[in-house]
Amino acid sequence: MRELQADALNKRLNELKLELSVEKRKIASTGVSSKVVKTRAIKRDIARINTILNERGASL
């Protein structure tokens, strides 16, 4: 991920946030948290991208 440009990282960040919201809705509607591993991985990827952008000084 570190080799991606800021624009590509921002695009991926938006995709991940959308995917996370979809997963949260699925968990909320079914009441079953069978996708905990997937949501955790998405959150970690979001954190990684935010860290990279902050290190570069790019705006979110």
C-alpha positions in Angstrom: 0.0 0.0 0.0 2.9 2.3 0.7 3.7 2.6 -3.0 0.3 3.9 -3.9 -0.3 7.6 -4.6 -2.5 9.7 -2.2 -5.4 9.7 -4.7 -5.4 5.9 -4.9 -5.2 5.6 -1.2 -8.1 8.0 -0.7 -10.1 6.0 -3.2 -9.3 2.7 -1.4 -10.1 4.4 1.9 -13.6 5.3 0.7 -14.2 1.8 -0.7 -13.2 0.3 2.6 -15.4 2.6 4.6 -18.4 1.7 2.4 -17.6 -2.0 2.7 -17.4 -1.6 6.5 -20.8 0.1 6.7 -22.3 -2.7 4.6 -20.8 -5.4 6.9 -22.0 -3.5 10.0 -25.5 -3.4 8.5 -25.4 -7.1 7.9 -24.4 -7.8 11.4 -27.1 -5.4 12.8 -29.8 -6.9 10.7 -29.0 -10.6 11.5 -27.8 -10.1 15.0 -25.1 -12.7 14.3 -21.5 -11.5 14.2 -20.1 -14.2 11.9 -18.1 -11.7 10.0 -16.0 -10.4 12.9 -12.8 -11.4 11.2 -13.7 -9.6 8.0 -14.8 -6.4 9.8 -11.6 -6.4 11.9 -9.5 -6.8 8.7 -11.3 -3.9 7.1 -10.8 -1.7 10.2 -7.1 -2.5 10.2 -6.8 -1.6 6.5 -8.5 1.7 7.1 -6.1 2.4 10.0 -3.1 1.5 7.8 -4.2 3.8 5.0 -4.9 6.6 7.5 -1.4 6.1 9.0 0.3 6.2 5.6 -1.6 9.4 4.6 -0.8 11.1 8.0 2.9 10.2 7.6 2.9 11.8 4.1 1.1 14.8 5.4 -1.7 14.4 2.9 -5.2 15.6 3.7 -7.9 13.0 4.4 
